[in-house]
Amino acid sequence: MGHLLKQPFANETIGLSKLGPAELILVYMSQFNNLPWKIPLCIDEGFEGSFSVTERALSVPTSHYQRTECQRERTIYEDLFVKERYLPKRVYEVDSENALNILLTKIVHSKDKKTLSKKFIEKIYSIRPSNDYVHNCVSAVSPYKGVKMDFWLVFESGASIDIEQLFVYKKDLVHDLEQTILQLIESCGSADEVKKFQQELIDRIKPNSLDNDFFPIAEALVRFIFKKKRLPYQSGVDRKQLWGLIAVAVSKFSSRSEVNAGEICYLSNDKGDKAYIHSDYVRSDLEKTYYAKLLAELSVSLLPEEDDGF
């Protein structure tokens, strides 16, 4: 975990098998809509066999550049369909239905299921892969190079793929997460609703505990993303701001706390027991626990309430 805790390079990719459960959930949830920031599940491959060029519903590009690029690409593939009936090796996006099936299977068989919330577990058990799902086949692909095309290349009898070759672009992961955070905050409406949603997130990403222990790192992480509309990266500025938010969270919880260079000490209970937070370990704590839980909770917040058509 922790892929999103550093700034992405433009063309840096992450293989599907390298994604943790929380990131798989984020990619999975993005497939439920046709928003401009849907995370494409991609493959760099060539295909043989008959295919047809069809409209891509609800995914019409808006900018002049996108429209021009789509028209140019569509012409190329219509020529290939008529003359050669093959698709050259390049990056393609896998169609949504097959992407959902592949991602759902990966999530269900994930070894680490601690990040799966109760709401998400209930959802995945109500949504099964489609009956015609073939694990190593896709029904359609669309060329992808950072611009979402307005058409699909639909195969006559499905095309074989190697699941292990599937990947996502890190920039798409980061952009989707930032847009998700922004959309969720904006959907709250009022300042009071924003505060309520923020507190709900803090409560939901705390580790399960009978006495509901206070976790200042969890609170600081949520407050950071509400302020910055993104997760913290591995920059010195972000680390400094996150450390300051952790200190504030501790001071709210404990009347007696000491903040030193790289260490915070506070009384953790009425018995006078001391707890420590070391700045050197904050990053590892984020990656191992709070980052994954927060990412999953943000993703699940976008679950459709109505029937998804599966």
C-alpha positions as CSV (number, residue, x, y, z in Angstrom):
1,M,0.0,0.0,0.0
2,G,1.0,3.6,-0.1
3,H,1.2,4.1,-3.8
4,L,-0.6,7.4,-3.7
5,L,1.6,8.9,-1.1
6,K,4.0,10.3,-3.7
7,Q,3.5,12.5,-6.7
8,P,3.0,10.4,-9.8
9,F,5.0,10.6,-13.0
10,A,3.0,11.2,-16.1
11,N,3.3,7.7,-17.6
12,E,4.0,5.7,-14.5
13,T,1.9,2.5,-14.3
14,I,0.9,0.1,-11.6
15,G,0.1,-3.5,-12.4
16,L,-3.3,-4.8,-11.3
17,S,-1.6,-7.5,-9.2
18,K,0.4,-4.7,-7.4
19,L,-2.7,-2.9,-6.1
20,G,-3.8,-3.4,-2.6
21,P,-7.4,-4.0,-1.7
22,A,-8.2,-0.4,-1.0
23,E,-6.8,0.7,-4.3
24,L,-8.7,-2.1,-6.1
25,I,-11.9,-0.8,-4.5
26,L,-11.1,2.7,-5.8
27,V,-10.6,1.5,-9.3
28,Y,-13.7,-0.8,-9.0
29,M,-16.0,2.0,-7.7
30,S,-14.9,4.3,-10.5
31,Q,-16.3,1.9,-13.1
32,F,-19.8,2.5,-11.9
33,N,-20.0,5.9,-13.6
34,N,-18.9,7.6,-16.8
35,L,-17.5,10.7,-15.2
36,P,-14.4,12.2,-16.9
37,W,-12.1,10.9,-14.2
38,K,-13.1,7.2,-14.3
39,I,-10.0,5.1,-13.8
40,P,-9.3,3.1,-17.0
41,L,-8.2,-0.5,-16.6
42,C,-5.6,-0.8,-19.4
43,I,-3.6,-3.4,-21.3
44,D,-0.8,-2.8,-23.7
45,E,-1.5,-5.5,-26.3
46,G,-2.5,-6.2,-29.9
47,F,-5.6,-8.2,-31.0
48,E,-6.6,-10.3,-34.0
49,G,-10.1,-11.1,-35.1
50,S,-13.2,-9.3,-36.3
51,F,-14.5,-6.2,-34.4
52,S,-16.9,-3.4,-34.9
53,V,-16.7,0.3,-34.0
54,T,-19.6,1.4,-31.8
55,E,-20.6,4.5,-29.9
56,R,-19.5,4.8,-26.3
57,A,-22.6,5.8,-24.3
58,L,-22.3,8.7,-21.9
59,S,-18.7,9.2,-22.6
60,V,-18.7,12.0,-25.2
61,P,-15.5,14.2,-24.9
62,T,-16.0,17.9,-24.3
63,S,-12.9,19.7,-25.4
64,H,-12.0,20.5,-29.0
65,Y,-8.8,18.5,-28.7
66,Q,-10.6,15.4,-27.5
67,R,-13.2,15.6,-30.2
68,T,-10.5,16.0,-32.9
69,E,-8.5,13.1,-31.4
70,C,-11.5,10.9,-31.2
71,Q,-12.4,11.6,-34.9
72,R,-8.9,10.8,-36.0
73,E,-8.7,7.6,-34.0
74,R,-12.1,6.4,-35.1
75,T,-11.2,6.9,-38.8
76,I,-8.0,4.7,-38.2
77,Y,-9.9,1.9,-36.6
78,E,-12.8,2.0,-39.2
79,D,-10.1,1.5,-41.9
80,L,-8.5,-1.4,-40.0
81,F,-12.0,-3.0,-39.6
82,V,-12.6,-2.8,-43.3
83,K,-9.2,-3.8,-44.5
84,E,-7.1,-5.7,-42.0
85,R,-9.4,-6.8,-39.1
86,Y,-6.7,-6.6,-36.5
87,L,-5.8,-4.1,-33.8
88,P,-2.1,-3.1,-33.5
89,K,-0.2,-3.3,-30.2
90,R,-0.9,-0.2,-28.1
91,V,-2.5,0.8,-24.8
92,Y,-6.3,0.0,-24.7
93,E,-8.9,0.5,-22.0
94,V,-10.9,-2.6,-21.2
95,D,-14.7,-2.2,-21.4
96,S,-16.5,-1.5,-18.1
97,E,-18.4,-4.8,-17.7
98,N,-15.3,-6.9,-18.0
99,A,-13.3,-4.4,-15.9
100,L,-15.9,-4.7,-13.1
101,N,-15.8,-8.5,-13.3
102,I,-12.0,-8.7,-13.2
103,L,-11.7,-6.2,-10.4
104,L,-14.5,-7.8,-8.3
105,T,-12.8,-11.2,-8.6
106,K,-9.4,-9.6,-7.5
107,I,-11.0,-7.9,-4.5
108,V,-13.0,-11.0,-3.4
109,H,-9.8,-13.2,-3.6
110,S,-7.6,-10.6,-1.9
111,K,-5.6,-11.9,0.9
112,D,-5.9,-8.8,3.0
113,K,-9.6,-8.0,3.6
114,K,-9.2,-5.8,6.6
115,T,-9.9,-2.7,4.5
116,L,-13.3,-4.0,3.3
117,S,-16.1,-2.1,5.1
118,K,-19.4,-3.8,6.0
119,K,-21.2,-1.7,3.4
120,F,-18.8,-2.8,0.7
121,I,-19.0,-6.4,1.7
122,E,-22.8,-6.3,1.5
123,K,-22.5,-4.7,-2.0
124,I,-20.0,-7.2,-3.5
125,Y,-22.1,-10.1,-2.3
126,S,-25.2,-8.7,-4.1
127,I,-23.3,-8.1,-7.3
128,R,-22.0,-11.2,-9.1
129,P,-19.8,-11.3,-12.2
130,S,-22.0,-11.5,-15.3
131,N,-23.0,-15.0,-16.5
132,D,-21.0,-14.8,-19.7
133,Y,-17.9,-13.7,-17.8
134,V,-14.7,-15.4,-19.1
135,H,-11.8,-14.6,-16.9
136,N,-9.2,-14.3,-19.7
137,C,-11.4,-12.6,-22.3
138,V,-12.7,-9.1,-22.9
139,S,-15.7,-8.0,-25.0
140,A,-14.4,-4.7,-26.1
141,V,-11.5,-2.2,-25.8
142,S,-11.0,1.4,-26.5
143,P,-7.7,3.1,-27.4
144,Y,-6.3,5.1,-24.6
145,K,-3.5,7.6,-24.2
146,G,-4.8,10.0,-21.5
147,V,-7.8,11.0,-23.7
148,K,-11.1,9.1,-23.3
149,M,-12.3,8.0,-26.7
150,D,-16.0,8.2,-27.6
151,F,-16.2,4.7,-29.1
152,W,-15.6,1.0,-28.3
153,L,-13.9,-1.6,-30.5
154,V,-16.3,-4.5,-29.9
155,F,-15.0,-8.0,-30.7
156,E,-17.2,-10.5,-32.5
157,S,-16.3,-13.4,-30.2
158,G,-14.3,-11.9,-27.4
159,A,-10.5,-11.4,-27.2
160,S,-8.1,-13.3,-25.1
161,I,-6.0,-11.4,-22.6
162,D,-3.5,-12.1,-19.9
163,I,-5.0,-10.8,-16.6
164,E,-1.5,-10.2,-15.2
165,Q,-0.8,-7.7,-18.0
166,L,-3.6,-5.3,-16.9
167,F,-2.5,-2.0,-15.3
168,V,-3.7,1.5,-14.4
169,Y,-1.9,4.8,-14.7
170,K,-0.8,6.3,-11.4
171,K,-1.9,9.8,-12.6
172,D,-5.4,8.4,-13.1
173,L,-5.5,6.9,-9.6
174,V,-4.4,10.2,-8.0
175,H,-6.7,12.3,-10.2
176,D,-9.8,10.1,-9.5
177,L,-9.1,10.2,-5.7
178,E,-8.7,14.0,-5.7
179,Q,-11.9,14.4,-7.7
180,T,-13.7,12.0,-5.5
181,I,-12.7,13.9,-2.3
182,L,-13.8,17.2,-3.9
183,Q,-17.2,15.8,-5.1
184,L,-18.0,14.3,-1.7
185,I,-17.2,17.5,0.1
186,E,-19.2,19.6,-2.4
187,S,-22.1,17.2,-2.1
188,C,-22.4,18.0,1.6
189,G,-23.9,21.4,0.9
190,S,-23.4,23.3,4.1
191,A,-20.5,23.8,6.5
192,D,-22.2,21.8,9.2
193,E,-22.7,18.9,6.8
194,V,-19.1,19.0,5.8
195,K,-18.0,18.8,9.5
196,K,-20.4,16.0,10.1
197,F,-19.1,14.0,7.1
198,Q,-15.5,14.7,8.2
199,Q,-16.2,13.3,11.7
200,E,-18.0,10.3,10.2
201,L,-14.9,9.5,8.2
202,I,-12.6,9.9,11.2
203,D,-14.8,7.5,13.2
204,R,-15.0,5.0,10.3
205,I,-11.3,4.7,9.7
206,K,-10.4,4.1,13.4
207,P,-9.4,0.5,14.0
208,N,-12.2,-1.5,15.6
209,S,-12.0,-1.1,19.3
210,L,-14.5,-1.8,22.1
211,D,-13.5,1.4,24.0
212,N,-13.3,3.5,20.8
213,D,-9.7,4.6,21.4
214,F,-8.6,7.9,20.0
215,F,-6.3,7.8,17.0
216,P,-4.8,11.2,16.3
217,I,-3.1,10.1,13.1
218,A,-6.6,9.1,11.7
219,E,-8.0,12.5,12.6
220,A,-5.0,14.4,11.2
221,L,-5.2,12.5,7.9
222,V,-8.9,13.3,7.4
223,R,-8.4,16.9,8.3
224,F,-5.5,17.2,5.9
225,I,-7.5,15.8,2.9
226,F,-10.4,18.1,3.7
227,K,-8.1,21.1,3.7
228,K,-6.0,20.1,0.7
229,K,-8.6,18.0,-1.2
230,R,-6.0,15.2,-1.6
231,L,-3.9,12.7,0.3
232,P,-0.5,13.9,1.7
233,Y,2.4,13.2,-0.6
234,Q,6.0,12.5,0.5
235,S,7.1,16.2,0.4
236,G,8.6,18.0,3.3
237,V,5.8,20.5,3.3
238,D,3.1,17.9,3.5
239,R,4.9,16.0,6.3
240,K,5.3,19.2,8.3
241,Q,1.6,20.1,7.9
242,L,0.5,16.6,8.8
243,W,2.7,16.6,11.9
244,G,1.2,19.8,13.0
245,L,-2.4,18.4,12.6
246,I,-1.4,15.4,14.6
247,A,-0.2,17.6,17.4
248,V,-3.5,19.5,17.4
249,A,-5.5,16.3,17.4
250,V,-3.4,15.0,20.4
251,S,-3.9,18.3,22.3
252,K,-7.7,18.0,21.9
253,F,-7.7,14.5,23.3
254,S,-5.2,14.9,26.1
255,S,-4.9,17.8,28.5
256,R,-1.2,16.9,29.0
257,S,0.9,16.5,25.9
258,E,4.4,17.4,25.0
259,V,5.5,18.1,21.4
260,N,9.3,17.8,20.8
261,A,11.3,17.5,17.7
262,G,10.0,14.4,16.0
263,E,8.1,13.1,19.0
264,I,4.8,13.7,20.7
265,C,4.1,12.3,24.2
266,Y,0.6,12.3,25.8
267,L,-1.4,10.6,28.5
268,S,-3.5,8.0,26.8
269,N,-5.9,7.3,29.7
270,D,-7.0,8.2,33.2
271,K,-4.4,5.9,34.7
272,G,-1.6,8.1,33.5
273,D,-0.2,5.8,30.9
274,K,1.9,7.6,28.3
275,A,1.7,7.1,24.5
276,Y,4.2,8.3,21.9
277,I,4.0,9.2,18.3
278,H,7.3,9.4,16.4
279,S,7.4,11.4,13.2
280,D,9.7,8.8,11.6
281,Y,6.9,6.2,11.9
282,V,4.0,8.3,10.8
283,R,4.5,7.5,7.1
284,S,4.6,3.7,7.8
285,D,1.5,4.0,10.1
286,L,-0.3,5.8,7.3
287,E,0.5,3.2,4.7
288,K,-0.2,0.2,6.9
289,T,-3.5,1.3,8.4
290,Y,-5.1,4.7,8.0
291,Y,-4.3,5.3,4.4
292,A,-5.9,2.0,3.2
293,K,-9.0,2.4,5.4
294,L,-9.5,6.0,4.4
295,L,-9.1,5.2,0.7
296,A,-11.6,2.4,0.9
297,E,-14.1,4.5,2.9
298,L,-13.9,7.4,0.4
299,S,-14.5,4.9,-2.5
300,V,-17.4,3.2,-0.8
301,S,-19.0,6.7,-0.2
302,L,-19.7,6.7,-4.0
303,L,-21.5,3.4,-4.0
304,P,-24.8,3.8,-6.0
305,E,-27.8,3.5,-3.8
306,E,-30.0,2.1,-6.6
307,D,-29.8,-1.0,-8.7
308,D,-26.6,-1.0,-10.9
309,G,-28.0,-3.1,-13.7
310,F,-26.0,-6.2,-12.8
